[in-house]
Amino acid sequence: MIHNARLPMQTNNQPNPSDSPQVSGQIPHQKILPTAPLPESISQNIETIIALHRRSEKNVSQHQRFVETITVFFGRPVFLYSILLGIILWITPNFLPRRLGVPKIEEVPFPWLQFSLTAGSLLVTTGVLIKQERQEKLAEQRAQLSLQLNLLSEQKIAKLIALVEELRQDIPNVKNRFDPEAEIMKSPTDAHAIVDLLEETLASELANLSQEEISTQE
């Protein structure tokens, strides 16, 4: 007599192997943390920089853009490899045996190759100088803008120090005292005086160096 055996029922609490990521091939979802938005001041600064860059690019002529586009290609490794490949293809047929039937381009010392390289170097140099001239103008404008902003910031800081000193003197609970550094920093710095001082210092240093060189040579 065969008795029917009762199989144990699978509960829902046990994990199913077929649902695991290793078996099903599904990648578990990674939680992406939200990034905080940029502060309003940083966003405004970025927009100002983009507006200045757009303004400088707007006044560029089509000829300038064409020359700068070609100049960008001059600075890539592909341009160097193309020059080397052209030189090899130009020189190699001249050294091959005559029995191969390859016509020679020109004899040594390759005057046409030298002329081509000289003309190409002149064009590349001119294109690079044209691009550098505009970049130097942009750098000078940015330097002047930075200088003006630094001078304005220095004037604002001097004004804030003067206001704090006035406020300190008006508060009765704060002991009034003389601060020589604060008195000096209340007035904005004279940029012309700093430039004159730098020029005088550099001139004196150069004079001392020249005298030291003369003394060492004697």
Order of alpha helices (4+ residues) and beta strands (2+ residues): alpha-alpha-alpha-alpha-alpha-alpha-alpha
